Amino acid sequence: MASNGGLNLPITDNSADDLEPVLSPSGTRIAFVSERGARHHGRIFVMRRNGSHQHPITKLTTYDEFPAFSPTGRKIVFDRRLGGGNREIVRIDSDGTHQRRLTRNPAADYYPRYSPNRRRIVFTSDRDGDQEIFTMRPTGTDVRQLTHNAADDSHASYAAGGRHIVFRSDRDGDGEIFKMRASGTHKRQLTHNAADDSGPVFSPHGKRIAFVSQFFDIWSMRADGSHKRQLTRFSTGAEHPFWGMFH
C-alpha cells in the first residue's frame, strides 16, 4: 500500500497463510514465511516484488519465521523453532545455500535484524528469564545485552543510519514503542496509550516509524513520536509492516 494509507493490493493468493514479508534492500525481492505444504510448518520463501517467481529457500521440517535481508541482499537471517520453547537464529544465502546456525542455547532467540553497516544483528531473547534486546556479530559471536528490566522488550530494528534502534516494550503495563541508541543507552518512549503497539520499523530515510496498534491497524509517526497517523482500517488484523523504497 502507499505510505499515506492508499490502495492495498495482495501479491500472494493461495489457501495457506503467508506471513511476515520483508523487502530486499534493492527493492526487487520480498522474503516471507509461508505455511503452504503443511500447516504449522513454516518455510522461508523469496519472490519478486510483483509476486512472481515464488520459491522456498528452507525445507519443510520445522517452523522458520521472521526473515530479514542483509544490507547487501545476499544473506537472509531468520529464527527457527526447535521445540520446547527453543528458537535459534539462522543465516542463509538468499538463494537457499550455505545455511548456518548463529545461536545455540535453550532460550528463545528470535526476530533478527541486520544493522545497516552489516556489523551487528539485533534480536530478541529470553535467556535471562524475560524478553530482552541483544545484538551480536553476523557470525554469532560478541553477544551484547542492551536492555535489562523485568518487562518484555522485543521486535527491535535499526534506523537507516544505524545510530538508533526502535523496539516494543510492555514496561509501562502494555505494549508501547521505544527508541534507544544502538549502544542501548538513552531509551525514550514514543507512544503513550492504552492500546498494544508493536512491530516498529524505521522508514528508509529514517524520518518516520511504522507500527501496528492493537493488532489490527498500521500507523506511522515521526521518529520523535509526534504526528501519529492511522494508515489502515482493517477488520481482520495486521502485523509487521515494512517500507518500500521510495517513501
Helices and strands as residue ranges (DSSP letters): E 18-23, E 29-34, E 43-48, E 55-56, E 63-69, E 75-83, E 86-93, E 100-101, E 109-114, E 121-125, E 132-136, E 144-145, E 153-158, E 164-169, E 176-181, E 188-189, E 197-202, E 208-213, E 217-222, E 229-230
